[in-house]
Amino acid sequence: MIGTMMGKVRLLPCATMSKTLAARPKGAESKARFTLSDLYVFLARQIGIYHHTKHSSLERSPRAAWEECARRRDGWVMPQVPADREDFLIRFLPSALRTITREGVQLFALQYQSHEIEGLIAQGRPRFIRYDPRDMSRIYVEQDNGTHLRVPLADRRWPKLSLWEWNEIKRLSSGTETPADAEWVARALRANQALIDDRASAGRLKDRRRKARAKAWSEKRIPMLHPDRELTVSATLSDTPLPCEVLE
């Protein structure tokens, strides 16, 4: 599956992988056309296409093969899933060791605080902190029993941002504008989105058409492979132009 997906990704507009150079070409960022949200949608739908397409070894689609094995006379035998899906996801996230103080937890110069972690304060004893680089608005603090506490940013006014966006904001911030200002961070994120829109509008005709189609689709419901299910574009995705190739 990984090889199949990578083959599809290399066909995307402005893909930068080069077998000849065995490295990313210079100036790849200036030619980028996809955001991470775009790529998530593209990969999710490609996986759906894969499972509904006839497989050369199975001689039928993977979905049909799975249904054949899972169907029983008295119903379906569903696969086991984790009891706590969020905890299952958390264990795949990157981690860091941090000591919890009365001020909370600091990670990547971001301050996190919650009254629920007051009982975990132990001077000099570090704990594992899990974080999602795609959304740094909260972290997960590991407890003694192995479960995790969700701890939000100390300043609730901060917008949702990724670790990459935060690092870029810190790099570009001047001495007079501190990244610790939640309102300044929100303005910087909006400026980044405006830059993406400007890049798309100033690019090729195909990119301008993609942006126009994305705007027209932003309020529509996108039909899925199952006729009884539909996918509504979330607020996060509607804030970002979706490529017309993905929408088709």
Residue pairs with C-beta under 8 A, 6 or more apart in sequence:
1 47
1 50
4 50
5 43
5 46
5 47
8 46
9 15
9 17
9 39
9 43
10 17
12 33
12 34
12 42
12 245
13 33
13 34
13 206
13 243
13 245
14 28
14 31
14 32
14 33
14 34
16 24
16 25
16 28
16 31
17 24
18 24
18 25
32 199
33 200
33 203
33 207
33 210
33 243
34 42
34 243
35 196
35 240
35 241
36 134
36 162
37 236
37 237
37 240
37 242
38 240
38 241
38 242
38 243
38 246
41 237
41 242
41 246
42 243
42 245
42 246
45 246
48 224
48 225
49 225
50 62
51 61
51 62
51 63
52 61
52 63
52 225
53 61
54 60
54 61
55 61
55 62
55 65
58 64
58 65
70 76
70 77
70 78
70 79
71 77
82 88
87 147
87 148
90 130
90 140
90 148
91 130
93 130
93 131
93 132
93 140
94 130
94 131
94 133
95 128
95 129
95 130
95 131
96 107
96 128
96 129
96 131
97 126
97 127
97 128
97 129
98 105
98 106
98 107
98 126
98 127
98 129
99 122
99 123
99 124
99 125
99 126
99 127
100 117
100 120
100 121
100 122
100 127
100 141
101 121
101 123
102 121
103 111
103 113
104 111
104 112
104 113
104 114
104 117
104 151
104 154
105 111
105 112
105 113
105 117
105 129
105 139
105 141
105 151
106 112
107 129
107 131
107 139
108 136
108 163
108 166
108 167
109 170
109 179
110 136
110 153
110 166
111 153
111 154
111 155
112 138
112 139
112 151
112 152
112 153
112 154
113 151
113 152
113 153
113 154
114 149
114 150
114 151
114 152
116 149
116 151
117 141
117 149
117 151
120 127
120 141
120 143
120 149
127 141
127 142
128 141
128 142
129 139
129 140
129 141
129 142
130 139
130 140
130 141
130 142
130 148
131 139
131 140
131 163
133 162
133 163
133 164
134 162
134 163
135 160
135 161
135 162
136 153
136 161
136 162
136 163
136 166
137 152
137 153
137 158
137 159
137 160
137 161
138 150
138 151
138 152
138 153
139 150
139 151
140 148
140 149
140 150
140 151
141 148
141 149
141 151
142 148
143 149
155 182
157 182
157 183
157 186
158 182
158 185
158 186
159 182
159 185
159 186
159 189
160 236
161 169
161 185
161 189
165 189
165 192
166 179
168 192
169 179
169 185
169 188
169 189
170 179
172 188
173 179
173 184
173 188
177 184
178 184
179 185
193 239
193 240
196 240
196 241
197 211
197 241
200 207
200 208
200 210
200 211
200 241
201 207
201 208
201 211
209 244
210 241
210 243
210 244
210 245
211 241
213 244
213 247
214 241
214 242
214 243
214 244
214 247
215 241
217 233
217 242
217 247
218 233
218 238
219 238
220 233
221 230
221 231
221 232
222 230
222 231
222 232
222 233
222 247
223 230
223 231
224 230
224 231
233 242
